[in-house]
């Protein structure tokens, strides 16, 4: 069928045969069969070649009343996708026809068609057309005054969508500030007789609260008065929008709410118990937001006794939750996972950090052990919001909250109904952080009770108990190991092998937390732990395998070289290597497995040697493949898609782990591969995470086999210098650390490169609000540069000595600290004047050493002698 060339006269008419073809397509596209769907997609793409194809689509939507509504709506949605993809190529006649049809039909008698026209209007508007469609907003505002309900509701629906999609441009000079007219107009409709229209009106204004839009701030008092007037509206959607408005106002205009705070809190208490869960959820957000405000304690303390039971009550699973969670299915370990349920994993690139007094490495962004107990259902619900609110309020009120919680807890934790008991265990976990001090007297009784709950007959009780126990892991580990740690570990390991997948997942995550807290306390039980984790390999479905890798990696990080015993290696490595061989290079499951192997290699050190070569080879191949694919994509983006660079990042990080674990023995592997050439490319990649990981690898290879790195230093140093940009904290941190490692190996030959990096380093160490990790690495690197090239660095001494001393007094004695202090002493002897004003800071930093090596101690005395 040849499409006729239609002349765009004022009244466009469809060709009957063409119309039938399109209707046929629309009918077919509603078929559930995927192959039909695919052929429909292809034919739609072909039809886009015809200029007036879109006229047919709008015609079906607005004019063809004989067709059923779903088909007409679908026609509009296909048109919306075309607008999104090709609007700039529409002939003028076509876009004008679509615009006028939309405005004429915004009041269609069908709510579905009105909504579809509204979506179409906002899509055209957000294609930069608000400027090119000047009559749109005035016309829609005019239609609000229509006597006809459908017209008013349709226009409001469209305006609400435009306010959501184009809020920024509405409040800019590009459009002559339409909000000055629109916002007062919306406020008039708060008292409209139709609940749907009242709801649209609030939703429109709500778009402009967070941005503190001037036009709204001028009318803030009438807005708030109107909200109060609608507080007890019969329509749930209206109450929900009122709650949402008050939550946002709490963030931006607390000053205006404060005079009414007592009443607002009373109101929100009622709404948090609203019989409509969507209203209750919006209201519950109020407590989360209030907890972040400094006035929280003062305004809320009188209401805690009412609020606490409301939040606790909201933490029970609803009946619908239990159905969605298949709470009645206890054993599901044999059922394969639905691939859609597996969340994408994000790899956190390697960051080099210093060890502190105390133990372990302090992580800048501590990963929260958030409530991830039921993340497959609608992610945010009243239960989670109530628990999160209780958690933040516990952190604000601490023991003051506990007196209201304890009486409730007694009743909940021993309740015969499992749903109630489960919510009590969740409460106990939620307050763990904030109320820890006040909870300590009760823990000797509670922890054994919780350990018993780990073998409850309900899977959902077992899984939440894993989480709650992990929140008290720190206390458990602080007690004599036989009392709580051993029984807890024994039971958690059983839960890792539970017959329910949700429990397996919760137990694995809880065990990883326990490993981080217990560290080497776990060494006596290693055989027992490995037994369980290795057995889980053969038992787990896909999703939990990924969490199991994490538990194994964390174990290796926690016990370190204690894992390097032949019998442990014999248990652990075969299943890991078997998975490694099964996975293809394109499989995202490589991420967590590579992360896990990286920790294992670092812990096993020489014990990893037998597995080293194939792992090394594959990592180099992954980097090479990704770089090649990236080059192809850059030269011919149409033909080649961009690679997933995470593969390369994870591979670089595992290579770092190998270099760190195997030290000098990696030398032959480096010699036989082109890793340095690849690294040179990675160090210049556009993606910061790639550069970050390549600098970590550079530092680790520098320590392991500098003879292979040295010939490239002249190429590497300028790149390191340009990456000392503190805006990208982790990139800058790793580049800084690598420079320090290189300087130790180069010695005096570092001299030509000092000028490339010193000024940036001094600037960073003096910069306010710089994260601790970056400051410490910067100080160490400055010290090391001064150690190898004192003549070049010492003249700057006065510019960095004070921050240098303050940030190095908190880190543990180690090689890096040692070389940095030798550097500072050497520089002081070259330029004693540079330290005169800040000598007290230097003394303080020296005092942080527990036992320096003898010759370093002599250097300290020498500096002191020169001073006096």
ZATIFI-170539 format. One line per 2 residues: number of its first residue (from 1); for each residue x, y, z of C-alpha. Coordinates in Angstrom, 1 decimal, decimal comma. Example, Ala and Ser with C-alpha at 12.3 -4.5 7.8 and 13.67 -1.06 7.14 Angstrom:
<pts>
1> 12,3/-4,5/7,8  13,7/-1,1/7,1
</pts>
This chain:
<pts>
1> 0,0/0,0/0,0  1,5/3,3/-1,1
3> 0,8/6,2/1,3  -0,7/9,2/-0,5
5> 1,1/12,5/-0,2  -1,4/14,4/1,8
7> -1,4/18,2/1,2  -1,5/19,8/4,6
9> -4,6/21,9/4,2  -6,3/23,4/7,2
11> -8,4/20,3/7,6  -6,3/17,1/7,3
13> -8,3/13,9/6,5  -6,9/10,4/6,9
15> -6,9/7,9/4,0  -9,3/5,1/4,9
17> -7,0/2,3/3,9  -4,1/3,8/5,9
19> -6,3/4,2/8,9  -7,4/0,6/8,8
21> -3,7/-0,5/8,6  -2,9/1,5/11,7
23> -5,9/0,3/13,7  -4,8/-3,3/12,8
25> -1,3/-2,5/14,2  -2,7/-1,1/17,4
27> -4,8/-4,2/17,9  -1,9/-6,5/17,3
29> 0,4/-4,6/19,7  -2,0/-5,5/22,5
31> -1,2/-9,2/21,9  0,8/-10,9/24,7
33> 3,0/-12,8/22,2  6,5/-11,4/22,0
35> 7,2/-12,2/18,4  4,0/-10,3/17,4
37> 5,2/-7,4/19,6  8,5/-7,4/17,8
39> 7,1/-7,3/14,3  4,7/-4,4/15,4
41> 7,8/-2,5/16,7  9,5/-2,9/13,3
43> 6,5/-1,8/11,4  6,0/1,3/13,6
45> 9,7/2,2/12,9  9,0/1,9/9,1
47> 5,9/4,0/9,4  7,9/6,8/11,0
49> 9,3/7,5/7,5  6,0/9,0/6,5
51> 5,5/12,6/7,5  1,8/12,4/8,3
53> 2,0/9,0/10,2  1,7/11,1/13,4
55> -1,4/12,8/12,1  -3,1/9,4/11,9
57> -2,0/8,6/15,5  -3,5/11,9/16,9
59> -6,6/11,3/14,8  -7,2/7,9/16,4
61> -6,6/9,4/19,8  -8,9/12,5/19,6
63> -11,3/12,0/16,7  -12,0/8,3/16,3
65> -14,7/7,9/19,1  -15,9/4,7/17,5
67> -12,8/2,9/18,7  -12,4/1,5/22,2
69> -10,5/3,7/24,7  -7,4/1,4/25,3
71> -6,7/1,4/21,5  -7,2/5,2/21,3
73> -4,9/5,8/24,4  -2,3/3,4/22,9
75> -2,3/5,5/19,7  -1,5/8,5/21,8
77> 1,2/6,8/23,8  2,9/5,7/20,5
79> 2,7/9,3/19,3  4,3/10,4/22,7
81> 7,2/8,1/22,0  7,6/9,5/18,5
83> 7,6/13,0/19,9  10,3/12,0/22,4
85> 12,5/10,5/19,7  11,8/12,5/16,5
87> 10,0/15,7/17,4  12,6/17,9/15,8
89> 12,0/16,2/12,4  8,2/16,7/12,4
91> 7,1/19,0/9,6  5,5/22,2/10,9
93> 2,1/21,3/9,6  2,2/18,0/11,6
95> 3,3/19,6/14,9  0,7/22,4/14,6
97> -2,1/19,8/13,9  -1,0/17,8/16,9
99> -0,9/20,8/19,2  -4,3/22,1/18,2
101> -5,9/18,7/18,5  -4,4/18,3/22,0
103> -5,8/21,6/23,2  -9,2/20,9/21,7
105> -9,5/17,5/23,3  -8,0/18,0/26,8
107> -11,6/17,8/28,1  -12,5/14,5/26,5
109> -15,3/12,7/28,5  -13,0/9,7/29,2
111> -10,5/10,1/32,1  -8,1/7,7/30,2
113> -8,1/9,8/27,0  -7,8/13,1/29,0
115> -4,8/11,7/30,8  -3,2/10,5/27,6
117> -3,6/13,9/26,0  -2,1/15,5/29,1
119> 1,0/13,2/28,8  1,3/14,1/25,2
121> 1,1/17,8/26,0  3,8/17,7/28,7
123> 6,1/15,6/26,4  5,8/18,2/23,7
125> 6,3/21,0/26,3  9,4/19,4/27,7
127> 11,0/19,0/24,2  11,9/22,7/24,6
129> 8,5/23,6/23,2  7,2/25,7/26,1
131> 9,0/28,6/24,4  7,6/27,7/21,0
133> 4,1/27,1/22,2  3,3/30,4/23,8
135> -0,4/29,9/23,9  -0,2/26,6/25,9
137> -0,1/27,9/29,4  -2,5/30,8/29,1
139> -5,0/28,5/27,3  -4,7/25,7/30,0
141> -5,1/28,3/32,8  -8,2/29,7/31,0
143> -9,7/26,2/30,7  -9,4/25,8/34,4
145> -12,4/28,2/34,7  -14,5/26,1/32,4
147> -18,0/25,2/33,7  -17,4/21,7/32,3
149> -15,8/19,4/34,9  -14,0/17,3/32,3
151> -12,4/20,3/30,7  -11,3/21,7/34,1
153> -9,9/18,3/35,3  -8,2/17,6/32,0
155> -6,5/21,0/31,9  -5,4/20,6/35,6
157> -4,1/17,1/34,9  -2,0/18,5/32,0
159> -0,8/21,4/34,1  0,2/19,1/37,0
161> 2,3/17,0/34,5  3,9/20,2/33,1
163> 4,7/21,4/36,6  6,4/18,1/37,4
165> 8,4/17,9/34,2  9,3/21,5/33,6
167> 9,4/23,1/37,0  12,8/24,8/36,5
169> 12,0/26,4/33,2  8,6/27,7/34,5
171> 10,5/29,6/37,1  13,1/31,1/34,8
173> 13,2/34,3/32,7  12,9/32,4/29,5
175> 9,1/32,4/29,8  8,3/35,8/31,3
177> 7,6/34,2/34,8  4,2/32,5/34,2
179> 4,2/31,3/37,8  3,3/34,8/39,1
181> -0,1/34,2/37,5  -0,3/30,4/37,8
183> 0,4/30,0/41,6  -2,3/32,4/42,8
185> -4,6/30,7/40,3  -3,9/27,2/41,7
187> -4,4/28,4/45,2  -8,0/29,5/44,3
189> -8,8/25,8/43,5  -7,8/24,4/46,9
191> -11,5/25,0/47,9  -13,0/23,5/44,7
193> -15,9/21,2/45,2  -14,3/18,3/43,3
195> -11,7/16,3/45,3  -9,8/15,4/42,1
197> -9,4/19,0/41,3  -8,4/20,0/44,8
199> -5,8/17,3/44,7  -4,4/18,5/41,3
201> -4,2/22,0/42,7  -2,0/21,0/45,7
203> 0,1/18,7/43,6  0,8/21,6/41,2
205> 1,9/24,0/43,9  3,9/21,3/45,7
207> 6,3/21,1/42,7  7,7/24,6/43,7
209> 8,3/24,2/47,4  11,8/22,6/47,5
211> 13,2/25,0/44,9  11,9/27,9/47,1
213> 10,3/29,5/44,0  9,9/33,2/44,5
215> 6,2/33,2/43,2  5,3/30,7/45,9
217> 7,3/32,3/48,7  5,3/35,5/48,1
219> 2,1/33,6/48,8  3,4/31,2/51,5
221> 1,0/32,2/54,2  -2,2/31,8/52,2
223> -0,8/28,5/50,9  -0,2/27,2/54,4
225> -3,7/28,4/55,6  -5,3/26,6/52,6
227> -3,4/23,4/53,5  -4,7/23,6/57,1
229> -8,2/24,0/55,7  -7,9/20,8/53,7
231> -6,2/18,8/56,5  -9,2/16,5/57,2
233> -10,4/16,3/53,6  -12,4/13,1/52,8
235> -10,4/12,4/49,8  -7,2/10,3/50,6
237> -5,3/11,8/47,5  -5,9/15,3/49,0
239> -4,7/14,3/52,5  -1,7/12,7/50,9
241> -0,8/15,9/49,0  -1,3/18,0/52,2
243> 1,1/15,7/54,1  3,6/15,8/51,3
245> 3,5/19,7/51,3  4,0/19,9/55,0
247> 7,0/17,5/54,9  8,6/19,7/52,2
249> 7,8/22,9/54,0  9,5/21,5/57,1
251> 12,7/21,5/55,1  12,4/24,9/53,4
253> 10,1/27,1/55,5  10,4/25,8/59,0
255> 10,0/29,4/60,2  6,5/29,5/58,9
257> 5,5/26,2/60,5  7,0/26,8/63,9
259> 4,1/28,8/65,3  1,7/26,0/64,5
261> 4,1/23,1/65,3  2,1/21,7/68,2
263> -1,0/21,3/66,0  1,0/20,0/63,0
265> 2,6/17,3/65,1  -0,9/16,3/66,5
267> -2,2/16,2/62,9  0,7/14,1/61,6
269> 0,2/11,7/64,5  -3,3/11,1/63,2
271> -2,3/10,9/59,6  0,5/8,4/60,3
273> -2,4/6,1/61,4  -4,5/7,0/58,4
275> -6,5/4,0/57,1  -5,2/4,7/53,6
277> -1,6/3,4/53,6  -0,4/6,0/51,0
279> -1,5/8,8/53,3  0,1/7,1/56,3
281> 3,4/6,7/54,3  3,5/10,4/53,3
283> 2,8/11,4/56,9  5,4/9,0/58,3
285> 8,1/10,8/56,2  7,4/13,9/58,4
287> 9,2/12,2/61,3  12,2/11,3/59,2
289> 12,5/14,9/58,0  11,8/16,5/61,4
291> 14,6/14,4/62,9  17,1/16,2/60,7
293> 16,0/19,6/62,0  17,9/21,1/65,0
295> 14,5/22,0/66,6  13,5/18,3/66,6
297> 14,3/17,6/70,2  12,6/20,7/71,5
299> 9,3/20,4/69,6  8,9/16,7/69,7
301> 9,9/15,7/73,3  6,4/16,3/74,6
303> 4,9/14,0/72,0  7,3/11,0/72,2
305> 4,9/9,0/74,4  2,2/9,2/71,7
307> 4,5/8,9/68,7  6,5/5,9/69,8
309> 3,5/3,4/69,8  2,4/4,8/66,4
311> 5,7/4,1/64,8  6,1/0,7/66,5
313> 2,6/-0,2/65,3  3,5/0,8/61,7
315> 6,4/-1,7/61,8  4,2/-4,8/61,6
317> 4,0/-6,5/58,2  0,6/-5,8/56,6
319> -1,4/-8,7/55,2  -0,5/-7,7/51,7
321> 3,2/-7,6/52,5  3,1/-11,1/53,7
323> 1,3/-12,3/50,6  3,8/-10,5/48,4
325> 6,7/-11,9/50,4  5,3/-15,4/50,1
327> 5,5/-15,4/53,9  3,7/-18,7/54,0
329> 6,3/-20,5/51,9  8,9/-21,7/54,3
331> 11,1/-23,8/52,1  12,1/-22,4/48,7
333> 15,8/-23,1/48,4  15,3/-25,4/45,4
335> 13,4/-22,8/43,4  15,7/-20,9/41,0
337> 15,7/-17,1/41,3  13,8/-14,9/39,0
339> 16,6/-13,0/37,1  14,6/-9,7/37,3
341> 14,8/-9,8/41,1  18,6/-9,6/41,1
343> 19,7/-6,0/41,6  22,6/-4,7/39,6
345> 25,8/-4,8/41,6  28,0/-1,7/41,7
347> 31,6/-2,2/42,3  33,3/0,2/44,7
349> 36,7/1,0/43,3  39,8/0,5/45,4
351> 40,8/3,4/47,6  44,0/3,4/49,5
353> 43,6/4,4/53,2  45,7/4,6/56,3
355> 45,3/2,4/59,4  44,3/4,4/62,5
357> 44,8/3,9/66,2  42,1/1,5/67,2
359> 41,7/-1,1/64,5  40,8/-1,7/60,9
361> 40,6/0,9/58,3  38,1/3,7/58,9
363> 35,9/4,0/55,9  35,0/7,5/54,9
365> 31,5/6,6/53,7  30,5/4,0/56,2
367> 28,1/1,7/54,3  24,9/1,7/56,3
369> 23,5/-1,6/57,4  20,1/-0,3/56,3
371> 16,9/-2,2/56,6  17,3/-4,4/53,6
373> 15,1/-7,1/55,0  12,4/-7,1/52,3
375> 13,8/-5,4/49,3  12,0/-7,3/46,6
377> 8,5/-5,8/47,3  7,5/-2,2/46,6
379> 10,7/-0,7/47,9  9,5/1,9/50,3
381> 6,5/1,2/52,5  5,0/2,1/55,9
383> 7,0/-0,6/57,7  10,4/0,6/56,3
385> 9,5/4,3/56,8  8,4/3,7/60,4
387> 11,5/1,7/61,2  13,8/4,3/59,5
389> 12,0/7,1/61,6  12,5/5,2/64,8
391> 16,2/4,7/63,9  16,8/8,4/63,3
393> 14,7/9,4/66,4  16,7/7,0/68,5
395> 19,8/8,8/67,4  18,3/12,2/68,4
397> 16,7/11,2/71,7  18,9/8,3/72,8
399> 17,9/7,2/76,3  14,8/9,5/76,4
401> 13,2/7,4/73,7  14,1/4,1/75,4
403> 11,8/4,7/78,4  8,8/4,8/76,0
405> 10,0/1,8/74,0  11,0/-0,7/76,7
407> 7,4/-1,3/78,1  6,2/-1,9/74,5
409> 9,2/-4,2/73,7  8,5/-6,6/76,6
411> 5,0/-7,2/75,2  6,1/-7,6/71,6
413> 9,2/-9,8/71,9  7,4/-12,6/73,7
415> 4,0/-12,3/71,8  2,4/-15,5/70,6
417> 1,5/-14,1/67,2  4,5/-14,2/64,9
419> 3,8/-11,0/63,1  3,8/-9,0/66,3
421> 6,9/-10,8/67,6  8,6/-10,1/64,3
423> 7,9/-6,4/64,5  9,3/-6,3/68,1
425> 12,6/-7,8/66,8  12,7/-5,2/64,1
427> 12,1/-2,4/66,7  15,0/-3,8/68,7
429> 17,3/-3,6/65,6  16,1/-0,1/64,6
431> 17,0/1,4/68,0  20,3/-0,4/68,3
433> 22,5/2,5/67,1  20,8/5,3/69,0
435> 19,9/3,6/72,2  23,0/1,3/72,5
437> 24,2/2,7/75,9  20,8/2,3/77,5
439> 20,2/-1,2/76,0  23,5/-2,7/77,5
441> 21,9/-3,7/80,8  19,2/-5,7/79,0
443> 21,5/-7,4/76,4  22,7/-10,3/78,5
445> 19,1/-11,4/78,6  18,0/-10,3/75,1
447> 20,9/-11,7/73,0  20,3/-15,3/74,1
449> 16,5/-14,8/73,5  17,3/-13,5/70,0
451> 19,7/-16,4/69,3  16,8/-18,7/70,2
453> 14,6/-16,8/67,7  17,1/-17,7/65,0
455> 15,4/-21,2/65,0  11,8/-19,9/65,0
457> 9,5/-21,9/62,8  8,6/-18,8/60,7
459> 11,2/-17,8/58,0  10,4/-14,1/58,3
461> 11,1/-14,2/62,0  14,4/-16,0/61,4
463> 15,5/-13,5/58,8  14,7/-10,3/60,8
465> 16,5/-11,8/63,8  19,7/-12,2/61,7
467> 19,6/-8,4/60,9  18,8/-7,3/64,5
469> 21,6/-9,5/65,9  24,0/-8,0/63,4
471> 23,2/-4,5/64,8  24,4/-5,7/68,2
473> 27,5/-7,5/66,8  29,8/-4,8/68,2
475> 28,6/-5,5/71,8  28,7/-9,3/71,3
477> 32,3/-9,2/70,2  33,2/-7,0/73,3
479> 32,2/-9,8/75,7  34,1/-13,0/76,4
481> 33,9/-15,1/73,2  32,3/-18,2/74,8
483> 29,4/-16,3/76,3  27,7/-14,9/73,2
485> 30,0/-14,9/70,2  30,4/-18,7/69,9
487> 26,6/-19,5/70,3  25,7/-16,6/67,9
489> 28,2/-17,8/65,3  27,1/-21,4/65,6
491> 23,4/-20,4/65,0  24,1/-17,9/62,3
493> 26,1/-20,5/60,4  23,1/-22,9/60,6
495> 21,0/-20,1/59,1  23,4/-19,6/56,3
497> 22,3/-23,2/55,3  18,6/-22,4/56,0
499> 16,1/-24,0/53,6  14,6/-20,5/53,0
501> 16,3/-18,1/50,6  15,4/-14,9/52,4
503> 16,9/-16,3/55,6  20,1/-17,5/53,8
505> 20,5/-13,9/52,5  19,9/-12,2/55,8
507> 22,2/-14,7/57,6  25,0/-14,1/55,0
509> 24,8/-10,3/55,4  24,6/-10,5/59,2
511> 27,6/-12,9/59,2  29,6/-10,4/57,0
513> 28,9/-7,7/59,6  29,9/-10,1/62,4
515> 33,2/-10,8/60,6  34,0/-7,1/60,3
517> 33,5/-6,7/64,0  35,1/-9,8/65,2
519> 38,2/-9,8/62,9  40,8/-12,3/64,3
521> 38,4/-13,4/67,1  37,1/-15,8/64,4
523> 40,5/-17,5/63,8  39,8/-20,5/66,2
525> 36,6/-21,3/64,4  37,9/-20,9/60,8
527> 37,6/-24,6/59,8  34,0/-24,6/61,1
529> 33,2/-21,4/59,2  34,8/-22,4/55,9
531> 33,0/-25,7/56,1  29,6/-23,9/56,2
533> 30,5/-21,3/53,5  31,8/-23,9/51,1
535> 28,8/-26,1/51,6  26,6/-23,1/50,8
537> 28,2/-22,9/47,4  26,6/-26,2/46,4
539> 23,2/-25,2/47,8  22,6/-21,5/46,9
541> 20,6/-20,1/44,0  21,9/-17,3/41,9
543> 21,1/-14,2/44,0  22,4/-15,5/47,3
545> 25,6/-16,8/45,6  26,5/-13,1/45,0
547> 26,1/-12,4/48,7  28,1/-15,5/49,7
549> 31,1/-14,1/47,7  30,8/-11,0/49,8
551> 30,8/-13,0/53,1  33,9/-15,0/51,9
553> 35,7/-11,8/50,9  34,9/-10,1/54,2
555> 36,2/-13,2/56,1  39,5/-13,0/54,2
557> 39,8/-9,2/55,0  39,0/-9,9/58,6
559> 41,4/-12,8/59,4  44,1/-11,9/56,9
561> 47,1/-14,2/56,8  45,5/-16,7/59,3
563> 43,7/-18,0/56,3  47,0/-19,1/54,7
565> 47,0/-22,7/55,9  47,1/-25,6/53,4
567> 43,9/-27,2/54,8  41,9/-23,9/54,5
569> 43,2/-23,2/51,0  42,2/-26,8/50,0
571> 38,6/-26,1/51,2  38,1/-22,6/49,8
573> 39,9/-22,4/46,5  38,4/-25,3/44,5
575> 34,8/-24,0/44,6  35,9/-20,4/43,9
577> 38,1/-21,5/40,9  35,3/-23,7/39,6
579> 32,9/-20,7/39,5  35,7/-18,6/37,9
581> 36,1/-21,1/35,1  32,3/-21,4/34,6
583> 31,7/-17,7/34,2  32,1/-16,0/30,7
585> 34,0/-12,7/30,3  30,6/-10,9/29,7
587> 29,0/-12,2/32,9  28,3/-9,5/35,5
589> 28,7/-12,2/38,3  32,4/-11,8/37,7
591> 32,3/-8,5/39,7  31,5/-9,9/43,1
593> 33,7/-13,0/42,4  36,7/-10,8/41,4
595> 36,2/-8,7/44,5  36,1/-11,8/46,6
597> 39,2/-13,3/45,0  41,0/-9,9/45,5
599> 40,4/-10,2/49,2  41,4/-13,8/49,3
601> 44,6/-13,2/47,3  45,6/-10,4/49,7
603> 45,0/-12,7/52,7  46,6/-15,8/51,3
605> 49,7/-14,1/50,0  52,1/-16,9/48,9
607> 49,3/-19,4/49,4  47,6/-18,0/46,3
609> 50,6/-18,7/44,1  49,2/-21,9/42,5
611> 46,1/-20,0/41,3  47,8/-16,8/40,4
613> 48,7/-17,2/36,7  45,3/-18,0/35,2
615> 43,7/-15,3/37,3  46,3/-12,7/36,4
617> 46,0/-13,6/32,7  42,2/-13,3/32,6
619> 42,3/-9,9/34,4  44,8/-8,5/31,8
621> 42,5/-9,9/29,1  39,4/-8,2/30,6
623> 41,3/-4,9/30,6  42,5/-5,3/27,1
625> 39,1/-6,3/25,7  37,3/-3,4/27,4
627> 39,8/-0,9/26,1  39,6/-2,3/22,6
629> 35,8/-2,2/22,7  36,0/1,4/24,0
631> 38,2/2,5/21,1  35,8/0,9/18,6
633> 32,9/2,6/20,1  34,7/6,0/20,0
635> 35,6/5,7/16,4  32,3/4,2/15,2
637> 29,6/4,8/17,8  26,8/3,7/15,4
639> 28,2/0,2/14,9  29,8/-0,6/18,3
641> 28,2/-0,1/21,6  30,1/1,3/24,6
643> 31,6/-1,4/26,8  30,7/-1,8/30,5
645> 33,8/-0,4/32,1  33,1/-2,0/35,4
647> 34,7/-5,2/34,0  38,0/-3,3/33,6
649> 37,7/-1,6/37,0  37,2/-4,8/38,8
651> 40,0/-6,5/36,9  42,4/-3,7/37,8
653> 41,4/-4,0/41,4  42,0/-7,7/41,5
655> 45,5/-7,2/39,9  46,2/-4,7/42,7
657> 45,1/-7,4/45,2  47,5/-9,9/43,5
659> 50,4/-7,4/43,5  49,7/-6,6/47,2
661> 49,4/-10,3/48,2  52,1/-11,8/46,1
663> 54,7/-9,0/46,2  57,8/-9,7/44,3
665> 56,6/-13,1/43,0  54,3/-11,3/40,5
667> 57,4/-10,0/38,7  57,5/-12,8/36,1
669> 53,8/-12,4/35,2  54,3/-8,6/34,7
671> 57,4/-9,3/32,6  55,4/-11,5/30,3
673> 52,4/-9,2/29,8  51,6/-5,8/28,4
675> 50,0/-4,6/31,6  52,0/-1,4/31,8
677> 50,9/-0,3/28,3  47,3/-1,0/29,3
679> 47,7/0,8/32,5  49,0/3,9/30,7
681> 45,7/3,9/28,7  43,6/3,4/31,8
683> 45,3/6,3/33,6  44,0/8,5/30,8
685> 40,5/7,1/30,6  37,6/9,6/30,7
687> 35,9/7,6/33,6  37,2/8,7/37,0
689> 36,7/5,2/38,5  39,0/3,7/35,9
691> 41,7/6,2/36,6  41,3/5,7/40,4
693> 41,8/1,9/40,1  44,7/2,2/37,7
695> 46,6/4,5/40,1  46,0/2,0/42,9
697> 47,5/-0,7/40,7  50,4/1,6/39,8
699> 51,2/2,0/43,5  51,0/-1,7/44,2
701> 53,2/-2,7/41,2  55,7/0,0/42,2
703> 56,0/-1,8/45,6  56,1/-5,3/44,0
705> 58,3/-5,0/41,0  59,6/-1,5/40,3
707> 62,1/-2,6/37,7  59,2/-3,0/35,3
709> 57,6/0,3/36,2  60,7/2,5/36,2
711> 61,1/2,8/32,4  57,5/4,3/32,2
713> 57,9/6,9/35,0  58,6/9,7/32,6
715> 55,2/9,0/30,9  53,3/8,4/34,1
717> 54,3/11,3/36,3  52,7/14,1/34,2
719> 49,4/12,2/34,2  49,6/11,7/38,0
721> 50,2/15,5/38,3  47,1/16,4/36,3
723> 45,0/14,0/38,5  45,7/15,8/41,8
725> 42,3/17,5/41,6  40,6/17,2/45,0
727> 37,1/17,6/43,4  37,5/13,9/42,5
729> 38,5/12,7/46,0  39,2/9,0/45,3
731> 41,1/9,7/42,1  43,2/12,3/43,8
733> 43,8/10,1/46,8  45,1/7,2/44,8
735> 47,2/9,4/42,6  48,7/11,0/45,7
737> 49,5/7,6/47,2  51,1/6,3/44,0
739> 53,4/9,4/43,8  54,6/8,6/47,3
741> 55,3/5,0/46,5  57,1/6,0/43,3
743> 59,3/8,5/45,1  60,5/5,9/47,6
745> 61,7/3,7/44,8  63,1/6,5/42,6
747> 65,2/8,1/45,4  67,1/11,2/44,3
749> 66,1/10,5/40,7  62,7/11,8/41,6
751> 64,1/15,4/41,3  62,9/16,3/37,8
753> 59,3/15,4/38,7  58,9/17,3/42,0
755> 57,7/20,5/40,3  54,9/18,6/38,5
757> 53,2/17,7/41,8  54,4/19,6/44,8
759> 52,3/22,8/44,5  49,0/20,8/44,1
761> 49,9/18,7/47,1  50,6/21,7/49,3
763> 47,3/23,3/48,2  45,4/20,1/49,0
765> 46,8/19,8/52,5  45,8/23,4/53,3
767> 42,3/23,0/51,8  39,4/23,2/54,3
769> 36,9/20,3/54,5  39,3/17,8/52,8
771> 38,4/14,2/53,8  40,7/12,6/56,4
773> 42,0/9,8/54,1  43,1/12,3/51,4
775> 44,8/14,6/53,9  46,8/11,7/55,5
777> 47,9/10,3/52,1  48,9/13,8/51,0
779> 51,0/14,4/54,1  52,7/11,1/53,7
781> 53,5/11,8/50,1  54,9/15,3/50,9
783> 57,0/13,7/53,6  58,3/11,1/51,2
785> 59,1/13,6/48,5  61,0/15,6/51,1
787> 62,9/12,4/52,2  64,2/11,7/48,7
789> 64,6/15,3/47,5  64,9/17,6/50,6
791> 66,6/20,5/48,7  63,5/20,8/46,4
793> 60,8/20,4/49,0  62,2/22,0/52,2
795> 61,8/25,6/51,0  58,0/25,1/51,2
797> 58,2/23,7/54,7  56,5/26,6/56,3
799> 53,5/26,3/54,0  52,6/22,8/55,1
801> 54,2/21,9/58,4  51,2/22,7/60,6
803> 48,5/20,7/58,7  51,1/18,0/58,1
805> 51,6/17,5/61,8  48,0/17,7/62,7
807> 46,9/15,0/60,3  49,6/12,5/60,9
809> 49,3/12,3/64,7  46,3/10,0/64,4
811> 47,7/7,2/62,2  49,4/4,0/63,4
813> 53,1/3,4/63,3  53,9/1,8/59,9
815> 56,3/2,0/57,0  54,5/4,9/55,3
817> 54,5/7,0/58,5  58,1/6,1/59,1
819> 59,3/7,3/55,7  57,2/10,5/56,0
821> 58,7/11,4/59,3  62,2/10,8/58,1
823> 61,4/13,2/55,3  60,2/15,9/57,6
825> 63,2/15,6/59,9  65,5/15,8/56,8
827> 63,7/18,9/55,6  63,9/20,6/59,0
829> 67,7/20,1/59,0  67,8/21,7/55,5
831> 65,4/24,6/56,4  65,2/24,9/60,3
833> 63,5/28,3/59,9  60,5/26,8/58,2
835> 59,4/25,1/61,4  60,1/27,8/64,1
837> 56,5/29,1/64,5  54,9/25,7/64,5
839> 57,5/23,7/66,5  54,9/22,7/69,1
841> 52,8/20,9/66,4  55,9/19,0/65,4
843> 56,5/17,8/68,9  52,9/16,7/69,2
845> 53,2/14,7/66,0  56,4/13,1/67,2
847> 54,7/12,1/70,5  52,2/10,1/68,5
849> 54,8/7,4/67,8  54,6/4,3/70,0
851> 57,9/2,8/69,0  59,9/4,4/66,2
853> 62,9/2,6/64,8  66,1/3,5/66,6
855> 67,6/5,6/63,8  64,3/7,5/63,4
857> 64,4/8,2/67,1  67,9/9,6/66,8
859> 66,6/11,9/64,0  63,9/13,2/66,4
861> 66,6/13,9/69,0  68,7/15,6/66,5
863> 65,9/18,0/65,5  65,3/18,8/69,1
865> 69,0/19,5/69,8  69,2/21,8/66,8
867> 66,1/23,7/68,0  67,6/24,4/71,5
</pts>
